[in-house]
Each structure stands twice: as C-alpha cells, then as structure tokens.
C-alpha cells in the first residue's frame, strides 16, 4: 500500500476551537476526498456520507478498543463500557442494552413514565414567572427514567444536574470537563453503593437487567462496572433534554408545525422528531481506529490511524438533503430515508454494531414531548436564542425561557398570531463556514 503523508502539525487545538464546523470545513477543503489530519498525536482521516458510515461501522475496518479518548471515557461514557468493546465482547454487552432499550414494551413504558413526569412538572409552570425549558426537561426525564428503572432517588433535581454535567463536559477542555469527571466518580460510587447495600435499587428493572447480565466470558459485571453501565442508560435518557429544547426552538421559529403536532398526527410527530435530530447539532463526529491497512476510495489508511465520521456535516450535506439548512419535517414524510443517511446516534445495525441501542427511546421521548410542547400555551420573551457552533454540545444560550404558561390543547388563530408577533424570532443555524456560524 502506498504511504500517505499525513500533516506533521497536530490539529487538536483547532478541533477544540472549531466545534461543529471543524470537520466539515476540512472536508470542504478536500473537495470530496478524504481529509487527512493529525489529532492527539495520531494520524487521522475524515470521511462523510452513508457509504462512509457503512465502512466505519464495519468491524473489519474500524475498532473502538483504544479509540475513545481518555477525556471522553472519563466523562461521557465511563471506562470499560460497551462503547469501547469490539467483536463478541461488544455483542454480548450490547445484548444487555438491547433487551432493555430496543424492546417495544420497555420503550413504551419509559416514554409513558417520562411523559407523566413532564405533566407533573408542567402543572406547576403557570404559577411561575419564568421557566427555563432545558432545566425542566432534564428534571422530568430524570424523574421518568428513575421511575421506570425502579431506582430510588430522593433528590431528582440534583441527579438531573449531574447527568447534564456528564454530557456537557465531554466536548470541553476546561471547567465543564473537570466538573464532569468529578460527577462521574461520585455517581458511579453512589450506584455501586446502592447495589452493594441492597436498599431497593437491586429490585428495580434496570438493576435486575444489569446485575443479571453475563458477558461473553460467562461472568457477571462487577459492582463498579454495573454502576457504570446503569449510568449509560440514565445519562443518555436525560440527554434527550437537548433535543426537547431544540424542538421548542423549532416550534418557535417555524410555528406552522405547531397545529399538526397539537392535533396528534403520529406520522407528523415522528417526522418532526427526526427532523429535529437531523437539523440541530449534538454529536459533531464519531471516531475509531483502523484495524489494519485499509483503502477508502483509493486513499490508503494505515493501521492504527484514527477514522473520523463527520456526523454534523452529513446531516447538512446538500448532496444528501434538499435545502439542508431549512427545517422541513415533511422530508421524512415525502420519501424514505436510508438507515445510514440519518446517524445522530450512529450508523449500521444496532444489533450487530455500535449504533446506539436507545435510538427508539430517543425518538419516542422526543415525539411524545414535542406534542406536549405544541399543546402548551406560553410566551417566549426576548432572550439569546443563538446556538453557538463552537460549543460542544451546544444549546440555545438562554436554555429557552418561557413565560405566561397556560396549559391548553386548543389555541385560537388570534392567540397564535399574537404569540408569534410578541416572541423573539431567535437566530437560525447558519450555513457551515458562514459568518453567522463562525460568529455564534
């Protein structure tokens, strides 16, 4: 295989500073070819597109063992987890998550519990002068997943804040990151202690599945590993709060979607949820290591090189999506979308590869809570609704504040017009590489 000369200079600082725009800009300069760089001292190749997703999620090409950077393992995923396994070990551990998160009955129960928790919290919003929707969504989701899991939690708001910190810290090298490290150590110890002392946690659905699991070697997880994997169910469920906040942002900017959601059209609710996951940024890219010397479209990739799959760029690729910077749920009604076209939670088959086993949970929660948002009457006061593309993970800067909440499934045309006229229209995501995207 011919040797590909990789850049000498490391691009890690540019990666941290560039945020969501870093990899798409690099691929744009490469004019459609794989982009070569160096990250954290390793040669790296950036790819994009459904074909690239199939290549990336093929274990004959890319492995996860040793690929996740230590800062991500110490915050977002934990160490020794399903994310860092390959082959039979990965499939055996993955089966534990699939039995919980891909089972339609379990998914329906989790969505129901989260919706009930949302309704309980929302009942108190009319008495409050202002509500930060992101905070409330994270607390409702925390209460819902703990009730579903059978996990005794006294301070739901504290646990919600910790789960948010775990997600918020993975893309930062500063204070957010170090806070997330501390939270992970504390919450892993908390869950391990609950399991060890058998004070109610072990009787719950989640604990039974995790402690009853056997890995590929036939052995159960030790208490610390069980605690880590329990967090890997709770934490991503709470992370749906990012998408719920983005859904509120979308309803505010494109209020024409509200009536159809409010009426409970299930096909449109599904399409709306999928468009939120496509349009708004969450994971910028995913990475793995080349199993051996590989070739991608004639370009050599040496063994051990990092392979980066551009998630955000793929979701905004004009060759893949018509008017990709327009929010159009109808695109998911008009034509089928391929399995590896939309990859906010990974590509490939979740039963055999690294695609997130909880994708059905994410879509179900977002679908259900988007309908509830559409049925809620509120005002959106002036605030900073910009979504900075340099911050990972990003969010509207204000957290999306609402006031004057009045629960109602019906809104008159006059009320709708007044709400839109009085609200702050916010700022849409700019085209990658544009002045707006760089400035925000």
C-alpha positions in Angstrom: 0.0 0.0 0.0 1.4 3.4 -0.9 2.3 5.6 2.1 0.0 8.6 2.6 1.9 11.6 4.0 -0.1 13.0 7.0 0.4 16.5 8.3 3.2 16.9 10.8 1.4 19.6 12.8 -1.3 18.4 15.3 -4.8 19.8 14.8 -6.1 19.1 18.3 -6.4 22.7 19.3 -8.1 23.6 16.0 -10.6 20.7 16.7 -11.4 22.1 20.1 -11.8 25.6 18.9 -13.7 24.8 15.7 -16.5 22.9 17.2 -19.1 21.5 14.8 -17.6 23.4 11.9 -14.1 21.9 12.2 -14.5 18.6 10.3 -17.0 19.9 7.6 -14.5 22.8 6.8 -11.7 20.3 6.5 -13.7 18.1 4.2 -14.8 21.1 2.1 -11.2 22.0 1.5 -10.5 18.4 0.5 -13.2 18.8 -2.3 -14.9 15.5 -1.6 -11.8 13.4 -1.0 -11.0 12.0 2.5 -9.4 14.7 4.6 -6.1 13.9 6.3 -5.0 15.4 9.6 -3.4 14.6 12.9 -5.3 14.6 16.2 -3.9 13.9 19.7 -0.7 12.9 18.1 -2.2 10.3 15.8 -2.8 10.4 12.0 -6.5 10.8 11.3 -8.7 10.5 8.2 -12.1 12.2 8.0 -15.0 10.7 6.0 -18.6 11.5 5.3 -21.7 10.0 3.8 -23.8 6.8 4.0 -21.2 4.8 2.3 -18.6 6.1 4.7 -20.9 5.2 7.6 -21.2 1.6 6.4 -17.4 1.5 6.1 -16.9 3.0 9.5 -19.4 0.7 11.3 -17.9 -2.5 9.8 -15.7 -4.1 12.5 -13.5 -5.5 9.7 -12.4 -1.9 9.2 -12.7 0.1 12.4 -12.4 -0.8 16.0 -13.4 1.0 19.2 -11.0 -0.5 21.6 -8.4 2.1 22.4 -10.1 4.7 20.1 -12.2 6.7 22.6 -10.0 9.5 24.0 -9.5 9.3 27.8 -11.3 12.6 28.4 -14.5 11.2 26.8 -14.2 7.9 28.8 -13.7 9.9 32.0 -16.8 11.9 31.4 -19.4 10.8 28.9 -19.2 7.0 28.7 -17.2 5.7 31.6 -14.3 3.3 31.3 -14.5 -0.4 30.3 -18.0 0.1 28.9 -19.9 -1.2 25.8 -18.6 1.8 23.8 -15.0 0.6 24.0 -15.6 -3.1 23.2 -15.4 -4.9 19.8 -16.4 -8.3 18.4 -18.1 -11.0 20.7 -17.4 -9.0 23.8 -19.2 -6.0 22.4 -22.2 -8.0 21.1 -22.6 -9.8 24.5 -22.6 -6.5 26.4 -24.8 -4.8 23.8 -27.4 -7.5 24.2 -28.0 -6.3 27.7 -28.9 -2.8 26.4 -30.9 -4.1 23.5 -33.1 -6.2 25.8 -34.0 -3.0 27.7 -33.9 -0.2 25.2 -35.0 -1.8 21.9 -37.9 -3.8 23.4 -41.1 -2.1 22.3 -42.8 -2.7 25.7 -39.9 -1.3 27.7 -39.7 1.7 25.3 -43.4 2.4 25.7 -43.2 2.2 29.5 -40.2 4.6 29.6 -41.9 7.1 27.3 -45.1 6.9 29.5 -43.2 7.4 32.7 -41.3 10.4 31.3 -44.5 11.9 29.9 -46.2 11.6 33.3 -43.2 13.2 35.0 -43.3 16.0 32.4 -47.1 16.6 33.1 -46.5 16.7 36.8 -43.8 19.4 36.5 -45.7 21.3 33.8 -48.7 21.5 36.1 -46.7 24.0 38.3 -45.4 26.2 35.5 -48.4 28.5 35.3 -47.6 29.7 38.9 -44.0 30.6 38.0 -42.9 33.9 36.4 -40.4 32.1 34.1 -39.5 28.6 33.2 -36.1 27.5 31.7 -37.3 24.7 29.5 -34.0 22.9 29.2 -33.7 22.6 33.0 -37.3 21.4 33.4 -37.0 18.9 30.6 -33.8 17.4 32.2 -35.6 17.0 35.5 -38.7 15.5 34.0 -36.6 13.0 32.1 -34.5 12.1 35.2 -37.7 11.5 37.2 -39.2 9.5 34.4 -36.2 7.2 33.8 -35.6 6.6 37.5 -39.3 5.7 38.0 -39.1 3.3 35.0 -35.8 1.8 36.2 -37.1 1.3 39.8 -34.2 3.4 41.1 -34.8 5.1 44.5 -33.8 8.8 44.1 -34.6 11.4 46.7 -33.1 14.5 45.0 -34.2 14.3 41.4 -33.0 17.8 40.6 -29.5 17.1 41.9 -29.3 13.9 39.8 -30.6 15.7 36.8 -27.9 18.4 37.2 -25.2 15.7 37.4 -26.4 13.9 34.3 -26.4 17.2 32.4 -22.9 17.9 33.6 -21.7 14.5 32.3 -23.0 15.3 28.8 -22.0 19.0 28.9 -18.4 18.2 29.8 -17.3 15.8 27.1 -16.6 18.4 24.5 -14.7 20.8 26.7 -11.1 21.0 28.0 -11.9 23.5 30.7 -14.1 23.8 33.9 -17.0 21.9 32.3 -14.8 18.9 31.7 -13.3 18.7 35.2 -16.8 19.1 36.7 -18.0 16.1 34.6 -15.0 14.0 35.8 -15.9 14.6 39.4 -19.6 13.9 38.8 -18.8 10.6 37.1 -16.7 9.4 40.0 -19.3 10.4 42.5 -22.3 8.9 40.7 -20.5 5.6 39.9 -19.7 5.3 43.6 -23.3 6.1 44.5 -24.8 3.5 42.3 -22.2 0.9 43.3 -23.0 1.5 46.9 -26.8 1.2 46.3 -26.3 -2.1 44.6 -23.9 -3.4 47.3 -26.2 -2.5 50.2 -29.4 -3.8 48.5 -31.5 -0.9 49.7 -34.1 -1.1 47.0 -32.0 -0.3 43.9 -31.4 -4.0 43.1 -35.1 -4.8 42.9 -35.6 -2.4 40.0 -35.9 -3.2 36.3 -32.6 -1.6 35.4 -30.5 -3.2 38.2 -32.0 -6.6 37.5 -31.0 -6.5 33.9 -27.5 -5.2 34.6 -26.6 -7.4 37.6 -28.2 -10.4 35.9 -26.2 -10.0 32.7 -23.4 -12.3 31.8 -20.6 -11.1 29.5 -19.0 -13.2 26.7 -16.8 -14.9 29.2 -19.9 -16.0 31.2 -19.1 -13.8 34.1 -21.4 -11.1 35.7 -20.3 -7.5 35.9 -18.6 -6.4 39.0 -20.4 -3.7 41.1 -18.4 -0.8 39.7 -18.9 -1.9 36.0 -22.6 -2.5 36.7 -22.9 1.1 38.1 -21.1 2.5 35.0 -23.5 0.7 32.6 -26.5 1.8 34.7 -25.4 5.4 34.2 -25.1 4.6 30.5 -28.9 4.1 30.5 -29.8 7.1 32.7 -27.4 9.6 31.3 -28.4 9.3 27.6 -32.1 9.4 28.5 -31.6 12.7 30.3 -29.6 13.9 27.3 -32.8 13.9 25.3 -33.4 17.3 27.1 -31.1 18.8 24.5 -33.4 17.6 21.7 -36.6 18.7 23.6 -35.1 22.2 23.9 -34.3 22.2 20.2 -37.9 21.1 19.5 -39.1 24.2 21.4 -36.7 26.3 19.4 -38.0 24.8 16.1 -41.7 25.4 17.1 -40.8 29.0 17.9 -39.0 29.6 14.6 -41.4 27.6 12.5 -44.8 27.8 14.2 -46.6 26.4 11.2 -45.6 23.0 12.6 -47.5 23.5 15.8 -51.1 22.8 14.7 -50.2 19.5 13.1 -48.3 18.4 16.2 -51.0 19.6 18.5 -53.6 17.5 16.7 -51.6 14.4 17.5 -50.8 13.3 13.9 -48.5 10.4 14.7 -46.8 10.3 11.3 -46.0 14.0 11.5 -44.9 13.8 15.1 -42.4 11.1 14.1 -41.2 13.2 11.1 -40.8 16.3 13.4 -38.7 14.3 15.8 -36.5 13.0 13.1 -36.0 16.5 11.6 -35.0 17.9 15.0 -32.4 15.1 15.2 -31.1 15.9 11.7 -31.2 19.7 11.7 -29.9 20.5 15.2 -26.3 19.7 16.3 -25.5 17.2 19.0 -22.6 14.8 18.2 -20.2 16.5 15.8 -18.4 13.3 14.7 -17.5 9.8 15.9 -14.1 8.1 15.8 -12.5 4.7 15.7 -9.1 3.2 14.8 -8.2 1.4 11.6 -8.0 -2.4 12.2 -5.3 -2.8 9.5 -4.0 -1.1 6.4 -7.2 0.0 4.6 -8.2 1.7 1.4 -11.2 4.1 1.1 -12.0 5.2 -2.5 -8.4 4.6 -3.5 -7.0 6.5 -0.5 -4.7 4.5 1.8 -5.5 4.5 5.6 -2.7 3.0 7.7 -3.3 0.6 10.5 -4.0 2.4 13.8 -4.9 5.7 12.2 -8.0 7.5 13.6 -11.0 7.4 11.3 -13.5 10.3 11.9 -17.0 10.1 10.6 -18.5 13.6 10.1 -22.0 13.4 11.6 -23.0 17.1 11.6 -21.7 17.6 8.1 -23.5 14.6 6.8 -26.8 15.9 8.1 -26.3 19.2 6.3 -24.8 17.9 3.1 -26.5 19.5 0.1 -25.8 16.3 -2.0 -27.8 14.3 0.5 -30.6 16.6 1.6 -32.7 19.1 -0.3 -32.3 22.6 1.3 -30.4 21.1 4.3 -30.4 24.4 6.3 -34.2 24.6 6.2 -36.2 22.9 8.9 -38.7 20.7 7.0 -40.2 17.7 8.8 -42.0 16.9 5.6 -38.8 15.5 4.1 -39.4 12.4 6.4 -42.9 12.0 5.0 -42.2 12.5 1.4 -39.6 9.9 0.9 -37.8 7.1 2.7 -34.6 7.9 4.4 -31.9 5.3 4.4 -30.6 3.7 7.5 -27.2 5.3 7.2 -28.4 8.7 6.0 -29.5 9.9 9.4 -26.9 9.0 12.0 -27.2 11.2 15.1 -26.8 8.1 17.2 -24.5 6.2 14.9 -24.9 4.1 11.7 -25.2 0.4 10.9 -27.3 -2.2 12.6 -27.8 -1.7 16.4 -28.0 -5.4 16.9 -24.6 -6.1 15.5 -22.7 -2.9 15.5 -22.1 0.3 17.5 -25.3 2.2 16.7 -27.0 3.4 19.9 -29.4 0.8 21.2 -31.5 3.5 22.8 -32.4 5.3 19.5 -36.0 4.1 19.7 -36.2 5.6 23.2 -34.8 9.0 22.0 -37.3 9.2 19.1 -40.2 8.1 21.3 -39.4 10.6 24.0 -38.9 13.4 21.6 -42.1 12.6 19.7 -44.2 12.5 22.8 -42.8 15.6 24.4 -42.9 17.6 21.2 -46.6 17.0 21.0 -46.9 18.2 24.7 -44.9 21.3 23.8 -47.2 22.0 20.9 -50.3 21.8 23.2 -48.8 24.2 25.7 -49.6 27.9 25.5 -46.8 30.2 26.6 -44.9 33.3 25.6 -41.3 33.5 24.5 -39.8 36.7 26.0 -36.7 38.4 24.5 -33.6 36.3 25.1 -30.5 35.0 23.5 -31.6 32.1 21.3 -28.4 31.8 19.3 -27.0 28.3 19.0 -23.1 28.6 19.1 -21.5 26.1 16.8 -18.2 26.4 18.5 -19.6 24.9 21.8 -19.9 21.1 22.0 -22.6 20.1 23.0 -24.4 23.2 22.0 -27.8 24.6 23.1 -29.7 27.9 22.8 -27.7 30.2 25.0 -30.7 31.0 27.2 -31.8 27.4 27.7 -35.1 28.5 26.1 -37.1 30.6 28.6 -40.9 30.6 28.5 -43.4 32.8 30.5 -47.1 33.0 31.0 -47.6 29.3 30.7 -51.2 28.2 30.3 -52.0 24.5 29.6 -54.3 24.1 26.7 -54.8 21.7 23.8 -56.6 24.4 21.8 -55.2 27.8 20.6 -57.3 30.2 18.6 -55.8 31.8 15.4 -55.7 35.2 17.1 -53.8 33.8 20.1 -51.4 32.1 17.7 -50.8 35.3 15.8 -50.2 37.3 19.0 -47.8 34.8 20.4 -45.7 34.7 17.2 -45.8 38.5 16.9 -44.7 39.1 20.5 -41.9 36.4 20.6 -38.3 36.8 19.8 -37.7 35.0 16.5 -34.2 33.9 17.5 -31.4 33.1 15.1 -31.3 30.0 12.9 -28.2 28.0 12.5 -26.1 29.5 9.8 -24.5 27.6 6.8 -21.4 25.8 8.0 -18.4 28.1 7.3 -20.6 31.2 7.0 -20.0 34.3 9.0 -23.0 33.5 11.2 -21.9 30.0 12.0 -18.4 31.2 12.9 -19.6 34.1 15.0 -22.1 32.1 17.0 
